[in-house]
Amino acid sequence: MSYPSWFWRISLAVIFILLLVPIVTGVSSGLSPDTPWAGGQQAGTLPLWLQIWLMGVMTPMFFISFFFLHYSNEARVLVAGVIISHIPMAVDLFPVTVGAVGIIHIVCLSPAFYLLTKKRPRVVLKSAFGLWVHTMLFILAVSLAFDTRDAIRFIFF
């Protein structure tokens, strides 16, 4: 496989498997789109895999993004998107549910995903920035896939 295609093939396969596992196994996250989302206040009550994903993967990668703020528009847009996506929860604008968080993430994080996608072919994977770009793209792809699923279920079902 060529350099540009292997990354997306692996990413899409992982996303497909992650979305399919609950259907095949009958094991769900226990969070429906209407479940109230209290963020950090409920972190200890979330399923272990979700705690690991949020606190062990997404949060550290978000903080690593600060190292690239000085020369990367993509990092700036990502950090801004993450901060903006947490404002509704922080100021209690409306009842925040899992589905609403999905919609907010899609709106706030899609610009960073788009910019990172455009940037990816031009970065050297063996550099710290290249590793960050590829890792963030994978994390955003997985996260936005679940957010899209939750948002669709929230809006239509």
Secondary structure as the mmCIF struct_conf table of DSSP 4:
data_model
#
loop_
_struct_conf.conf_type_id
_struct_conf.id
_struct_conf.beg_label_comp_id
_struct_conf.beg_label_asym_id
_struct_conf.beg_label_seq_id
_struct_conf.end_label_comp_id
_struct_conf.end_label_asym_id
_struct_conf.end_label_seq_id
HELX_RH_AL_P HELX_RH_AL_P1 TYR A 3 THR A 25
BEND BEND1 GLY A 30 GLY A 30
TURN_TY1_P TURN_TY1_P1 PRO A 33 ASP A 34
BEND BEND2 THR A 35 THR A 35
STRN STRN1 PRO A 36 PRO A 36
HELX_RH_3T_P HELX_RH_3T_P1 GLY A 39 THR A 45
BEND BEND3 LEU A 46 LEU A 46
HELX_RH_AL_P HELX_RH_AL_P2 LEU A 48 GLN A 51
HELX_RH_PI_P HELX_RH_PI_P1 ILE A 52 MET A 58
HELX_RH_AL_P HELX_RH_AL_P3 THR A 59 ILE A 64
HELX_RH_3T_P HELX_RH_3T_P2 SER A 65 PHE A 68
TURN_TY1_P TURN_TY1_P2 LEU A 69 TYR A 71
HELX_RH_AL_P HELX_RH_AL_P4 ASN A 73 VAL A 91
TURN_TY1_P TURN_TY1_P3 ASP A 92 ASP A 92
BEND BEND4 PHE A 94 PHE A 94
STRN STRN2 THR A 97 THR A 97
HELX_RH_AL_P HELX_RH_AL_P5 VAL A 98 LYS A 119
HELX_RH_3T_P HELX_RH_3T_P3 ARG A 120 ARG A 122
BEND BEND5 VAL A 123 VAL A 123
TURN_TY1_P TURN_TY1_P4 LEU A 125 LYS A 126
BEND BEND6 SER A 127 SER A 127
HELX_RH_AL_P HELX_RH_AL_P6 ALA A 128 PHE A 156
#
